Amino acid sequence: MIVLGIETSCDETASAVYDDGTLLSNVISSQEIHKKYGGVVPELASRAHQRLIVPVVEQSLRKAKLKKNQIEGISVTVGPGLVGSLLVGISFTKALALGLGISFIGVNHLEAHLWSWKIGNLSRGKPFIGLVISGGHCILTCVERFGKYQFLGSTKDDAPGEAFDKVAKLLNLGYPGGPVIDRISKKGNRNFVRFPRPGIKSNGYDFSFSGLKTAVLYYLRKHKKTYIEKHIADICASFQQSIIDVLIKKSFDAACSKRVDMIAVTGGVAANSSLQKAFRDRGEKEGIEIIIPEPVYCTDNAAMIAQLGCWKLRNGEKSDFSITALPSYPFPCSI
């Protein structure tokens, strides 16, 4: 089944074409305008989606070497995300589906991230712990099979990516903060500062990173600018290690508790090189398989939306034209 996927939940306008296990194209247009503001400006994001969605979809079809009338279904993100941005993708999908006379399905962005590791991965399915970590979300779930999830925990305040962005802003490193802190940390001593590991001693699976961000703020206030500049790599590495330690502890605790031998780490923060190494090293030590998508499928993309939509449409699921944006769409949940 040939499915067109559309993703406009935040600041990436993306379109992909997926055909029963084969990704035919994946086009992503990132909005650079937000960098000057140090974060995503919702109104600017929705305007950019309006301008970009038609050429991005056309490019994805050209790369797939297909015409619009060859599409058999459409999958679109309905949430969570920015309401104005989501509405652009949903409205475009409804119009295209109506014009072509085909079915469409609205999907949960987080569920799509959860399965993004399957893109191009032919390994057999088995129960696993899914950790979805991004700029706005941090969710831990036990996956028995597709569609059957046991929610374990989530962030109660800042998500890991949000903490990276805020600390990068404190250090005047620019936006987005995750990639630059990851890069700078390679030259630093991760044990230079012992920042707190929020909730690491708790038996639960919820997360909280707001206090860690505040601890970095107070640390910076104690030291002169010259000291901070001299040790900026050490500070970045120490902060980053705090987040990694918490994520690893809770993920492996969950794997042990649920007696599964696979952990899938997905979402934008999963592209962090130090985090990937730490998970794989611990996985090798404990005999747990660690699955992490390619970097292009970690960040927001339409390939994961098309893949999830294809599975759902094949199962007979579809949306009607009353569907709308669900900016706080929880996971797991069905529409």
TORLOKE-799644 format. One line per 4 residues: their letters; for each residue x negated, y, z of N, C-alpha, C, O. Coordinates in steps of 0.001 Angstrom, whole numbers, plus 500000, padded with zeros to 6 digits. Atoms other than C-alpha are relative to their C-alpha. Example, Ala and Ser with C-alpha at 12.3 -4.5 7.8 and 13.67 -1.06 7.14 Angstrom:
% TORLOKE-799644
as> 499110/498810/500000/487700/495500/507800/499100/501200/500000/498064/501181/500665 ~ 500820/498810/499940/486330/498940/507140/500770/501090/500730/500261/502198/500899
This chain:
% TORLOKE-799644
mivl> 499153/498802/500000/500000/500000/500000/499121/501243/500000/498268/501393/500874 ~ 500812/498793/500115/498501/503331/498931/500642/501115/500830/501759/501551/500554 ~ 499466/499004/499073/498942/505891/501710/499107/501239/500006/497883/501142/500090 ~ 500679/498716/499884/498007/509571/501742/500072/500433/501460/501156/500459/502044
giet> 500038/499541/498615/496905/510801/505178/499722/501490/500074/498881/502006/499337 ~ 500175/498554/499854/497156/514433/506285/499788/500344/501462/500575/499944/502321 ~ 500359/499602/498640/495525/515917/509391/499808/501519/500075/498943/502081/499403 ~ 500129/498546/499802/496037/519552/510504/500256/500353/501469/500897/501364/501756
scde> 499652/499791/498598/496153/519298/514298/499259/501166/500650/499748/501753/501615 ~ 500784/498930/499364/493451/521868/515057/499318/500858/498937/499988/501627/498247 ~ 500709/499116/500933/490756/523494/512918/499337/499258/498845/498430/499795/498209 ~ 500425/500709/501203/490102/520825/510281/501214/499717/499130/502202/499144/499589
tasa> 498971/500365/500973/492261/520584/507178/499464/498780/499270/498448/498863/498580 ~ 500560/501233/500539/491849/516988/506059/501054/499172/499275/502235/499182/499620 ~ 499128/500877/500777/493305/514568/503540/499199/498771/499588/498021/498869/499247 ~ 500676/501242/500372/492485/510938/502792/500984/499080/499305/502196/499197/499480
vydd> 499181/501014/500669/493752/508091/500641/499493/498633/500430/498304/498331/500325 ~ 500334/501310/499439/493842/504591/502120/500861/498943/499308/502064/499127/499123 ~ 499270/501061/500707/494799/501374/500346/499737/498646/500644/498790/497952/500273 ~ 500064/501328/499376/495312/498314/502581/498586/499544/500354/498111/498523/499856
gtll> 501330/500391/499531/491912/498222/504255/498859/500671/499279/497713/500578/499718 ~ 501048/499318/500760/490008/500253/501675/500238/501503/500016/501308/501970/499627 ~ 499915/498544/500001/489348/503961/502134/499539/500500/498635/498383/500313/498255 ~ 500315/499537/501356/489474/505553/498688/499427/501411/499985/498661/501758/499086
snvi> 500555/498644/499920/488708/509133/499737/500240/500552/501393/501143/500114/502106 ~ 499867/499358/498691/488252/511303/502817/499407/501395/499894/498186/501551/499853 ~ 500431/498621/500186/488083/515091/502482/500310/500811/501259/501435/500782/501758 ~ 499837/499184/498792/487563/517437/505456/499488/501406/499720/498365/501589/499251
ssqe> 500411/498609/500116/487474/521217/505353/500044/500623/501389/501122/500856/501935 ~ 500083/499409/498663/486267/522701/508649/500057/501518/499905/499481/502121/498999 ~ 499808/498554/499999/487216/526268/509502/498876/500681/500777/498830/500611/502005 ~ 501167/499365/499374/484031/528235/510191/500349/501302/500717/499570/501780/501541
ihkk> 499654/498689/499475/485884/531421/511131/500060/500040/501528/499869/501099/502125 ~ 499815/500026/498545/486390/530295/514747/498700/500174/500775/498731/500520/501956 ~ 501281/499916/499305/482665/530320/515573/499759/501383/500601/499216/501495/501700 ~ 500246/498632/499507/482574/534113/515959/500826/500332/501225/500525/501291/501936
yggv> 499145/499754/498835/485312/533897/518607/499682/499049/501158/500262/499178/502236 ~ 500375/500924/498943/483717/531080/520614/501055/498966/500310/501029/498369/501386 ~ 498934/500978/499798/486765/528838/520217/501045/500154/498921/501020/501121/498158 ~ 498988/499999/501046/489742/528046/518022/501076/501042/500289/501633/501080/501386
vpel> 498917/499017/499912/492189/530911/517417/501204/499414/499266/501171/499301/498040 ~ 498883/500728/500613/495570/529222/516783/500601/500660/498767/500863/499977/497777 ~ 499382/499332/501146/497012/531851/514437/499105/499946/498769/499583/499738/497654 ~ 500935/500086/501124/493883/531899/512289/499929/498577/499461/499785/498367/498256
asra> 500053/501399/500419/493860/528106/512225/501180/499660/499096/500998/499046/498045 ~ 498819/500336/500803/497428/527822/510917/499970/500697/498645/500377/500121/497636 ~ 500114/499294/501286/496800/530467/508256/499013/499300/499078/499252/499180/497876 ~ 501004/500691/500813/493705/528619/507088/500560/498684/499453/500299/498328/498304
hqrl> 499379/501241/500479/495649/525347/506875/500927/500275/498822/500931/499525/497845 ~ 499095/499648/501103/498264/527045/504682/499228/500235/498709/499670/499855/497625 ~ 500812/499678/501174/495529/528229/502351/499282/498773/499433/499073/498675/498224 ~ 500870/501097/500399/493565/524975/502260/500705/498685/499660/500150/497856/498938
ivpv> 499427/501342/500071/496052/522122/502360/500216/499505/498569/499958/498336/498283 ~ 499766/500450/501380/496960/522028/498659/498685/499611/499319/498595/498506/498784 ~ 501253/500410/500648/493362/522097/497328/499326/498796/500661/498689/497996/499975 ~ 500611/501143/499315/492207/519609/499986/500692/498705/499595/500024/497708/499324
veqs> 499262/501196/500424/494970/517120/499112/499676/499672/498540/499461/498509/498197 ~ 500327/500233/501414/494285/517558/495401/498605/499401/499850/498389/498514/499024 ~ 501364/500535/500067/490586/516910/495984/499951/498547/500454/499230/497736/499873 ~ 499999/501392/499519/491302/513735/497953/500590/499063/498945/500128/497932/498796
lrka> 499412/500817/501062/493486/512440/495112/499027/499839/498828/498926/498762/498241 ~ 500988/500087/501085/490813/513269/492522/498907/498997/500363/498509/498175/499537 ~ 501061/500924/499578/488177/511417/494551/500478/498560/499997/499699/497643/499738 ~ 499429/501351/500015/490516/508424/494824/500371/499557/498592/500736/498402/498371
klkk> 499649/500257/501402/491143/508656/491056/501458/499570/499867/501787/498599/499185 ~ 498573/500290/500009/494885/508695/491591/500814/501238/499667/500367/502368/499862 ~ 499027/498940/500205/497876/510758/490546/500980/499984/501175/501106/498984/501882 ~ 499063/499921/498873/500486/511953/493043/501071/498907/499935/501475/498374/500968
nqie> 498922/500986/500109/503092/509542/491665/499549/498566/500276/500363/497642/500246 ~ 500492/501334/499635/500856/506586/492576/499991/499789/501515/499768/498676/501992 ~ 499941/500108/498539/501150/507347/496304/501274/499256/500393/502350/499529/499862 ~ 498847/500801/499573/503447/504857/498062/500523/500407/501375/501623/500011/501757
gisv> 499577/499539/498684/503631/506499/501487/499087/501115/500477/497977/501276/499970 ~ 500794/498895/499446/502391/509488/503491/499995/499896/501512/501020/499603/502128 ~ 500157/499987/498547/501073/509638/507049/499497/501377/500421/498593/501931/499796 ~ 500389/498651/499575/500766/512910/508948/499945/500076/501521/500739/499439/502212
tvgp> 500097/499766/498559/499682/513995/512417/501151/500883/500447/501370/501956/499885 ~ 498926/499169/499436/502655/515255/514456/499649/500505/501400/500384/501317/501961 ~ 500440/499540/498698/500770/515758/517721/499022/498993/500591/498863/497890/500068 ~ 500020/498659/499426/499116/516478/519981/499136/500940/499156/498371/500500/498298
glvg> 500758/499017/500753/497633/519696/518644/500625/501374/500100/501517/501600/500918 ~ 499474/498640/500038/498320/523345/517878/501298/500009/499190/501331/499541/498052 ~ 498682/500128/500628/501987/523756/517028/500037/500601/498591/500598/499993/497679 ~ 499989/499373/501324/501448/526160/514107/499232/499189/498973/499657/499065/497825
sllv> 500813/500820/500899/498739/523978/512595/500714/498704/499636/500726/498298/498475 ~ 499264/501235/500240/500779/520807/512984/501142/500208/499012/501374/499378/498133 ~ 498844/499736/500858/503793/522402/511291/499609/500148/498539/500395/499819/497651 ~ 500449/499876/501393/501747/523166/508180/499915/498610/499366/500439/498385/498276
gisf> 500137/501353/500535/500864/519497/507698/501322/499275/499890/501574/498578/498906 ~ 498699/500679/500006/504343/518253/508595/500894/500540/498888/501543/499768/498182 ~ 499165/499388/501040/506108/520716/506284/499536/499579/498609/500351/499273/497738 ~ 500541/500427/501292/503788/519856/503401/500375/498545/499734/500763/498197/498619
tkal> 499688/501421/500151/504360/516132/504003/501463/499777/499639/501776/498989/498746 ~ 498572/500141/500292/508139/516462/504043/500311/500387/498556/501051/499689/497862 ~ 499743/499529/501365/508139/518433/500794/499469/499014/498966/500138/498719/497975 ~ 500597/500936/500945/505804/516003/499053/500757/498672/499990/500995/498100/498926
algl> 499247/501255/499919/507692/512930/500302/501353/500119/499312/501789/499202/498615 ~ 498703/499768/500642/511004/514418/499173/499852/500053/498484/500643/499461/497749 ~ 500209/499867/501434/509622/515322/495766/499648/498684/499321/500038/498444/498178 ~ 500417/501274/500584/508109/511875/495215/500988/498871/500284/500926/497809/499665
gisf> 499029/501030/499648/510986/509958/496799/499377/498823/500734/499754/497674/500505 ~ 500685/501069/499265/508722/507996/499154/500137/500218/501502/500511/501303/501947 ~ 499918/499922/498543/508638/507259/502888/498769/500697/500583/497698/500724/499976 ~ 501134/499430/499276/506462/509084/505383/500124/499638/501470/501198/499267/501944
igvn> 500033/500358/498586/505444/508475/508978/499189/501047/500769/498086/501409/500357 ~ 500736/499107/499117/504445/510894/511739/499270/499181/501040/499870/498307/501665 ~ 500797/500817/499081/501625/509520/513900/499361/500851/501099/499210/502067/500981 ~ 500675/499378/498872/499948/510297/517191/498503/500090/499703/497853/499087/499410
hlea> 501412/499738/500280/496513/511857/516695/499081/499153/500884/498040/498687/500422 ~ 500835/500751/499067/495134/510058/519776/500017/498505/499685/498994/497832/499809 ~ 499940/501409/500399/496356/506640/518658/499147/499778/498754/498510/498734/498612 ~ 500837/500110/501198/494654/507287/515317/498522/499970/500385/497750/499181/499838
hlws> 501390/500025/499510/491390/508100/517141/499669/498643/500616/498581/498109/500398 ~ 500221/501266/499319/491765/504924/519199/499584/498899/499031/498768/498040/499365 ~ 500277/501041/500994/491648/502818/516015/499026/500450/498916/498822/499727/497941 ~ 500881/499487/501055/489190/504951/514023/498778/499106/499766/498198/499129/498681
wkig> 501141/500904/500167/486435/502373/514621/500280/498897/498976/499349/498261/498481 ~ 499653/501051/500948/488341/499991/512329/499773/500407/498551/499781/499553/497665 ~ 500221/499548/501372/487690/502142/509252/498684/499407/499486/497607/499734/499986 ~ 501190/500644/500569/485287/500046/507185/499407/498908/500870/498342/498380/500550
nlsr> 500505/501035/499099/484858/497567/510059/500853/498741/499831/502062/498776/500063 ~ 499256/501222/500297/485840/493991/509195/500020/499016/501170/500483/497886/501022 ~ 500019/500901/498846/485339/492532/512685/501422/499628/500411/502349/500423/500259 ~ 498681/500485/499602/488240/490488/514004/500493/500762/501227/499712/501151/502096
gkpf> 499437/499287/498878/490581/492160/516400/500004/499164/501265/500196/497949/501207 ~ 499932/500651/498702/490445/491309/520104/500278/501076/501042/500078/502257/500759 ~ 499729/498988/498973/491444/493033/523353/498755/500835/500298/497636/500324/500285 ~ 501128/499134/499705/489278/496021/524214/500429/501176/500874/501615/501482/500994
iglv> 499785/498747/499282/488944/499091/526404/499761/501128/499016/498709/501183/498380 ~ 500137/498869/500909/489526/502248/524380/499780/501286/500774/500607/501665/501603 ~ 500293/498698/499407/487900/505509/525480/500051/501043/498893/499209/501047/497996 ~ 499872/498924/500981/489068/508510/523458/499541/501293/500660/500161/501758/501616
isgg> 500586/498793/499393/486942/511590/524220/499813/501076/498935/499153/500859/497919 ~ 500058/498926/500990/487291/514896/522419/500006/501354/500688/499808/501448/501899 ~ 499972/498653/499450/487555/518646/522873/501163/500241/500928/501062/501039/501860 ~ 498819/499756/499186/491013/518447/524371/500517/498805/500761/501495/498916/501501
hcil> 499443/501212/499412/491435/514871/525548/498920/499066/500534/497790/499049/500048 ~ 500851/501059/499456/489881/512111/527628/500957/498939/500522/501572/499114/501574 ~ 499003/501018/499685/491960/508933/527731/499348/498623/500019/498568/498281/499130 ~ 500498/501360/499885/491138/505413/528889/501196/499053/499975/502145/499216/500741
tcve> 498881/500929/500139/493397/502550/527841/499487/498599/499729/498400/498421/499180 ~ 500321/501394/500306/493346/498765/527651/500895/499566/498849/502120/499620/498950 ~ 499273/500371/501213/494356/497533/524202/500047/498478/499883/499013/497830/499720 ~ 499849/501448/500188/495757/493995/523982/500030/499671/498522/499412/498706/498072
rfgk> 499928/500128/501456/496589/494352/520296/500624/501287/499472/500997/502168/500247 ~ 499423/498790/500583/497900/496951/517871/501418/500221/500520/502283/499353/500404 ~ 498680/499646/499502/500853/498703/519461/500264/499608/501435/501271/500026/502007 ~ 499809/500392/498604/500430/497125/522896/498845/500549/500830/497736/500013/500809
yqfl> 501021/499283/499249/498531/499460/525203/500370/500112/501473/501536/500296/501825 ~ 499819/499746/498577/498067/499711/528952/499218/501263/500345/497987/501253/500375 ~ 500634/498735/499666/497371/503320/529891/499314/499885/501358/499930/499451/502331 ~ 500758/500110/498752/494646/503484/532565/499765/501350/500666/499917/501473/501882
gstk> 500264/498698/499397/493782/507139/533062/499693/501054/498956/499490/500748/497781 ~ 500291/498884/500899/493152/510560/531567/499399/501145/500811/499300/501063/502035 ~ 500557/498845/499307/491602/513908/532393/501107/500803/500670/502203/500948/500128 ~ 499041/499188/499259/493370/516035/534977/499781/501489/499764/500586/502313/500198
ddap> 500268/498581/500320/491805/519288/533740/499214/500075/498695/499755/499772/497632 ~ 500804/499882/501218/488965/519874/531285/499671/498637/499410/499397/497688/500144 ~ 500480/501178/500708/488183/517237/528673/498487/500130/499823/497953/501227/499985 ~ 501456/499909/500169/484509/516371/528000/499572/501040/498965/498655/501826/499205
geaf> 500364/499029/501036/484393/518379/524771/500224/501437/500437/499454/502331/500088 ~ 499715/498670/499479/485963/521359/526493/498909/500435/500967/498493/501593/500955 ~ 501082/499693/499069/483324/521175/529232/498720/500346/499240/498009/501279/499615 ~ 501173/499687/500824/480576/521088/526585/500106/501413/499436/499140/502175/499473
dkva> 499814/498683/500601/482044/524166/524896/499825/501119/501034/499193/502137/500752 ~ 500061/498956/498969/482366/526136/528146/498588/500181/500537/498154/501309/500771 ~ 501375/499898/499521/478859/525320/529358/499104/500619/498920/498217/501416/499225 ~ 500765/499396/501097/477432/526178/525938/500228/501506/499957/499307/502270/499667
klln> 499697/498566/499965/479187/529543/526219/499264/500676/501147/498757/501787/500986 ~ 500735/499451/498858/477651/530112/529667/498522/500179/499667/497870/501098/500163 ~ 501418/499976/500368/474238/529431/528126/499744/500775/498703/498617/500823/498210 ~ 500107/499221/501248/474945/531594/525034/499450/499161/498841/498593/499609/498080
lgyp> 500475/500909/501039/474434/528619/522723/500922/499934/498788/500591/499291/497792 ~ 499091/499992/501136/477421/529222/520453/501060/498926/500076/501126/498160/501038 ~ 498869/500929/500085/480443/527173/519412/499944/499249/498667/499597/499849/497649 ~ 499644/500868/498876/481073/524264/519181/498793/499598/500834/497672/499532/500328
ggpv> 501100/500227/499074/478999/523368/522215/499415/498610/499983/498226/498443/500253 ~ 500465/501377/499935/478761/519583/521948/498757/499708/499175/497771/499210/499718 ~ 501165/500320/500827/476370/519268/518993/498728/500736/500414/497641/500161/500381 ~ 501199/499245/499648/474030/522041/520154/499417/499525/501329/498196/499453/501473
idri> 500509/500522/498731/473789/520721/523723/499362/498634/499792/498330/498335/500393 ~ 500577/501311/500320/473172/517216/522356/498608/500168/499407/497680/499446/499772 ~ 501293/499782/500656/470345/518548/520197/498947/500522/500976/497824/500019/501017 ~ 500955/499393/499065/468705/520680/522883/499612/499020/501102/498474/499023/501570
skkg> 500247/500943/498902/469018/517918/525496/498902/498997/499682/498283/498455/500597 ~ 501023/500975/500385/466649/515687/523534/498618/500394/500518/497755/499537/500708 ~ 501296/499510/499527/463763/517866/524752/499982/500239/501513/498991/500719/502063 ~ 499889/499696/498582/464970/518068/528349/499903/498796/500913/499926/497649/500467
nrnf> 500050/501013/498953/464712/516138/531617/501402/499859/500594/501896/500779/501244 ~ 498629/500190/499552/468115/514676/532440/500132/499937/501517/501241/500026/502044 ~ 499995/500051/498535/467133/514409/536130/499525/501312/500630/499258/501364/501830 ~ 500517/498717/499519/466036/518047/536442/500924/500619/501057/500461/501126/502079
vrfp> 499001/499504/499045/469275/519113/538192/500985/498865/500277/501435/498179/499359 ~ 499023/501039/499665/471558/516754/540073/501382/500644/500086/501870/500956/501172 ~ 498642/499465/500031/474919/518127/538963/500976/498929/500489/500667/497740/500413 ~ 499036/500991/499497/478027/516464/540452/500529/499094/498895/500586/499460/497720
rpgi> 499340/500974/500881/479604/513372/538904/501444/499869/500487/501742/498978/501282 ~ 498630/499976/499443/483307/514127/539491/500730/498668/499883/500855/498114/498791 ~ 499196/501215/499991/485316/511077/540503/499244/498712/499794/499868/497661/499642 ~ 500761/501201/500331/482472/508623/539954/500121/498933/501098/499951/497744/500830
ksng> 499855/500955/498899/483031/507024/543380/501445/499537/500182/501738/498697/501033 ~ 498590/500369/499898/486774/506748/542857/500262/498666/499318/499603/498315/498340 ~ 499634/501277/500619/488370/503399/542083/500977/500177/498837/501246/499231/498096 ~ 499047/499744/501071/490826/505043/539693/499318/500298/498688/498090/500326/498605
ydfs> 500536/499780/501341/490420/505787/535999/500274/501406/499463/500096/501661/498272 ~ 499795/498621/500441/491329/509477/535891/498664/500747/499993/497705/500353/500656 ~ 501220/499210/500156/488744/512111/534953/500265/501450/500394/501406/501911/500389 ~ 499916/498574/499702/488018/515695/535986/498622/500613/499760/497644/500225/500399
fsgl> 501288/499388/500324/485282/517872/534505/499962/501505/500273/498949/502157/500018 ~ 499969/498568/499705/486362/521354/535585/498985/500374/501079/498306/501395/500970 ~ 500938/499727/498918/484308/521177/538781/498556/499951/499547/497719/500702/500047 ~ 501354/500092/500538/481213/520160/536850/499632/501291/499280/498531/501816/499448
ktav> 500226/498728/500698/481537/523220/534642/499728/501128/501004/498844/501958/500796 ~ 500170/498974/498974/481872/525390/537766/498651/499853/500697/498014/500852/501032 ~ 501301/500237/499377/478782/523763/539307/498868/500559/499144/497901/501115/499664 ~ 501007/499431/500909/476775/524737/536224/500021/501521/500096/498966/502155/500123
lyyl> 499869/498549/499874/478110/528295/536498/499289/500510/501242/498528/501475/501166 ~ 500629/499575/498747/477007/528597/540134/498490/499803/499963/497740/500607/500516 ~ 501439/500241/500126/473616/527092/539321/499340/501123/499189/498272/501618/499551 ~ 500552/498951/500846/473050/529653/536572/499957/501340/500732/499036/502130/500525
rkhk> 499961/498750/499243/474027/532500/538904/498863/500098/501011/498461/501196/501397 ~ 501067/500016/498990/471310/531439/541349/498625/500302/499418/497693/500637/500150 ~ 501323/499891/500609/468492/531732/538855/499913/501156/499004/500906/501564/498402 ~ 500238/498884/500907/466962/534509/536804/500057/499539/498546/499906/498357/498237
ktyi> 499871/500290/501427/467367/534718/533059/498748/499321/499445/498850/498404/498630 ~ 501250/500594/500504/463685/533892/532439/499868/498536/500388/499362/497723/499614 ~ 500041/501388/499527/463972/530707/534510/500944/499131/499167/500597/498020/498767 ~ 499008/500751/500780/467091/529609/532648/499494/499756/498582/499632/498658/498042
ekhi> 500523/500141/501363/465476/530260/529272/498876/498966/499937/498764/498211/498971 ~ 501118/500945/499951/462398/528262/530313/500489/498563/500128/499899/497648/499554 ~ 499523/501350/499699/464439/525278/531492/501349/499672/499345/502075/498800/499822 ~ 498675/500191/500596/467440/525445/529172/500209/498558/499511/501314/498026/499608
adic> 499868/501390/500458/466735/521992/527707/500243/499066/501181/501022/498119/501075 ~ 499808/500821/498803/466505/520500/531208/501408/500167/500563/502027/499197/501001 ~ 498648/499731/499493/469764/522163/532264/501034/499309/499118/501977/498698/499622 ~ 499075/500659/500936/471547/520911/529137/499985/498490/500189/501037/497852/500232
asfq> 500118/501447/499850/470223/517389/529589/500617/499525/501311/501251/498471/501357 ~ 499455/500370/498689/471202/517316/533269/501524/500066/499996/502192/499174/500521 ~ 498549/499867/500117/474718/518565/532560/500587/498869/499166/501575/498245/499555 ~ 499517/501046/500900/475181/516135/529694/499972/498635/500679/500891/497834/500509
qsii> 500116/501291/499333/473983/513215/531808/501098/499795/501035/501538/498666/501255 ~ 498905/500107/499026/476618/513972/534449/501266/499475/499327/501937/498587/499854 ~ 498821/500443/500741/479378/513554/531879/499843/498549/499556/500768/497748/499691 ~ 500246/501361/500473/477804/510410/530433/500152/498988/501124/500768/497938/500944
dvli> 499938/500941/498865/477456/508774/533852/501444/499702/500404/501791/498554/500682 ~ 498598/500188/499619/481142/509325/534667/500735/499158/498970/501468/498235/499326 ~ 499316/500732/501072/482367/508063/531297/499602/498533/499978/500448/497658/499798 ~ 500480/501381/500004/480209/504950/531454/500533/499233/501203/501005/498105/501059
kksf> 499557/500687/498778/481113/504093/535058/501455/499557/499883/501772/498396/500143 ~ 498577/500328/500056/484863/504225/534502/500324/499032/498865/501190/498170/499018 ~ 499750/500888/501138/484759/502500/531107/499587/498566/500311/500323/497626/500013 ~ 500473/501352/499686/482705/499547/532325/500750/499404/501188/500957/498192/501252
daac> 499143/500497/498913/484717/499302/535536/501300/499443/499429/501783/498395/499860 ~ 498750/500443/500625/487828/499017/533362/499794/498687/499251/500636/497791/499322 ~ 500281/501234/500745/486224/496354/531150/499871/498815/500947/500355/497722/500655 ~ 500157/501063/499009/485288/494326/534217/501349/499625/500614/501670/498444/500750
skrv> 498707/500233/499369/488713/494730/535832/500968/499265/499071/501698/498373/499502 ~ 499062/500601/500965/490617/493779/532654/499428/498775/499298/500092/498148/498473 ~ 500657/501190/500545/488143/491033/531749/499968/499990/498475/500344/499007/497835 ~ 500196/499918/501447/487464/492206/528218/498512/500243/499733/497797/500768/500587
dmia> 501434/499877/500295/484096/492193/526488/499730/500944/498832/498756/500777/498098 ~ 500220/499001/501042/484481/495132/524113/500523/501355/500461/501606/501451/501038 ~ 499594/498622/499725/484631/498904/524588/499855/500795/498703/498787/500800/498091 ~ 500042/499130/501179/485516/501238/521694/499993/501444/500480/500911/501874/501179
vtgg> 500141/498599/499609/484340/504826/522193/500261/500855/498765/499516/500781/497789 ~ 499593/499236/501178/486061/507252/519820/500277/501457/500352/500274/501826/501526 ~ 499774/498578/499788/486805/510960/519365/498725/500792/499752/497641/500220/499638 ~ 501132/499147/500359/484533/513921/518676/498781/499857/500876/497659/499882/500370
vaan> 501133/500094/499081/482365/513532/521789/499253/498678/499818/498095/498562/500220 ~ 500655/501284/500244/481620/509926/520759/498834/500133/499020/498017/499220/498906 ~ 501103/499775/500934/479269/511403/518145/498718/500407/500726/497654/500462/500109 ~ 501165/499595/499221/476909/512499/520953/498962/498877/500036/499269/497762/500459
sslq> 501018/501044/500148/473642/510620/520404/499558/499410/501341/499335/498203/501435 ~ 500416/500504/498688/472655/510355/524090/501080/499116/500604/500780/498100/501231 ~ 498884/500805/499501/476104/509051/525004/500032/498647/499300/500229/497618/499945 ~ 499997/501252/500754/475948/506444/522243/498912/499052/500506/499151/497861/500707
kafr> 501112/500843/499536/472550/505205/523413/500282/499447/501390/500010/498278/501663 ~ 499724/500442/498636/473655/505052/527050/501044/498888/500014/500897/497913/500751 ~ 498971/501037/500066/476772/503038/526198/499429/498703/499434/499707/497623/499955 ~ 500539/501211/500632/474877/500632/523952/498983/499304/500905/498941/498075/500967
drge> 500972/500595/499075/472076/500125/526476/500714/499251/501122/500338/498131/501469 ~ 499248/500643/498919/474571/499357/529241/500767/498784/499467/500863/497759/500142 ~ 499275/501115/500594/476603/497149/526908/499108/498800/499763/499517/497665/500011 ~ 500950/501083/500235/473542/495101/525955/499626/499318/501313/499470/498099/501376
kegi> 500370/500533/498680/472659/494689/529620/501106/499130/500581/500823/498112/501213 ~ 498875/500697/499379/476155/493511/530616/500745/499051/499056/501729/498427/499450 ~ 499370/500913/500940/477059/491542/527489/501351/500484/499501/502238/499679/499217 ~ 498752/499407/500490/479813/493922/526394/499732/500692/498663/498821/501511/498548
eiii> 500150/499409/501326/480193/494868/522735/500464/501456/500023/501545/501765/500524 ~ 499666/498571/500074/480174/498626/522144/500244/500362/498538/499376/500168/497687 ~ 499640/499596/501359/481957/499914/519044/500193/501519/499975/500976/502065/500752 ~ 499881/498547/500170/481560/503550/517962/500114/500285/498507/499301/499783/497732
pepv> 499849/499710/501435/482806/504913/514609/498816/500794/499453/498042/501381/500209 ~ 500962/499102/500638/480535/506612/512110/500353/501437/500383/501525/501728/500624 ~ 499746/498619/499561/480167/510331/512993/501163/500684/499284/501922/501423/499912 ~ 498927/499347/500757/482552/511433/510218/501375/499564/500462/502351/500293/500287
yctd> 498718/500489/499504/485296/509306/511774/500182/500244/501505/501233/499938/502068 ~ 499871/499596/498594/484577/510502/515323/500769/501317/500089/501716/501439/500866 ~ 499330/498706/499996/485608/514085/514625/501345/499887/499284/501640/498863/498666 ~ 498675/500036/500628/489090/514984/513365/499879/499729/498506/499106/500385/497807
naam> 500057/500387/501408/489676/513362/509982/501330/499381/499596/502112/498966/500451 ~ 498745/500552/500499/492514/512131/507794/499914/498511/499702/500940/497855/499517 ~ 500141/501431/500262/491061/508665/507186/500691/499192/501091/501385/498218/500801 ~ 499375/500733/498890/492188/507527/510639/501520/500175/499988/502251/499279/500410
iaql> 498559/499749/500100/495624/509100/510047/500604/499125/498907/501676/498548/499088 ~ 499514/500826/501106/496025/507302/506719/499997/498522/500379/500934/497791/500060 ~ 500090/501407/499591/494870/503980/508191/501149/499632/500942/501842/498639/500723 ~ 498934/500283/499039/497283/504130/511138/501368/500049/499332/502227/499206/499592
gcwk> 498733/499884/500701/500114/505289/508905/500282/498814/499101/501422/498362/498998 ~ 499845/501171/500877/499515/502430/506480/500468/498797/500809/501376/498076/500394 ~ 499589/501124/499151/499766/499888/509303/501467/500131/500411/502224/499162/500357 ~ 498633/499780/499517/502992/501445/510608/501021/499871/498867/502070/499250/499038
lrng> 499082/500104/501134/504624/501791/507203/500153/498548/499556/501246/498121/499185 ~ 499938/501418/500364/503751/498168/506432/500869/499220/500983/501481/498214/500624 ~ 499171/500648/498979/505494/497219/509689/501457/500439/499933/502273/500029/500758 ~ 498621/499575/500173/508654/498915/508468/500366/501278/500745/501528/501684/500745
eksd> 499726/498747/499301/508306/502088/510549/499985/501162/499009/499226/501149/498039 ~ 500037/498775/500787/509087/505465/509017/500701/501108/500764/501491/500844/501670 ~ 499394/498846/499344/510103/508968/510071/501086/500582/499106/501110/500352/497897 ~ 499009/499296/500807/513082/511015/508993/499675/501495/500000/498727/501932/500652
fsit> 500327/498593/500214/513218/514686/508049/500302/500885/501208/500083/502095/501151 ~ 499779/499216/498782/514234/515776/511554/498743/500086/500858/498702/500852/501821 ~ 501212/500010/499204/510743/515078/512868/499330/501376/499977/499355/502068/498960 ~ 500661/498702/499928/508819/518137/514036/498696/499871/500782/498326/498774/501198
alps> 501277/500003/499284/505551/519106/515731/500210/499681/501474/501156/500157/502101 ~ 499977/500357/498585/504886/517619/519159/498638/500360/500591/497782/499489/500743 ~ 501323/499534/499575/501993/519726/520510/499460/499325/501256/498247/499271/501453 ~ 500429/500686/498787/501916/517847/523835/500304/498512/499946/500468/497870/500983
ypfp> 499647/501401/500246/502648/514424/522358/499099/499077/500834/497902/498992/500562 ~ 500841/500857/499143/501449/511957/525049/499657/498682/499319/500262/498296/498318 ~ 500383/501331/500493/499760/508648/524435/499777/499084/501186/499134/499506/502147 ~ 499199/500569/501099/500841/505912/524511/501466/500403/500108/502018/500509/501203
csi> 498595/499603/500052/504312/506929/523444/500488/499822/498574/499704/499925/497631 ~ 499426/500111/501337/506657/506374/520518/500988/501130/499795/501586/501622/500752 ~ 499094/498896/500320/508722/509021/518749/501446/499521/500140/502377/500294/499916
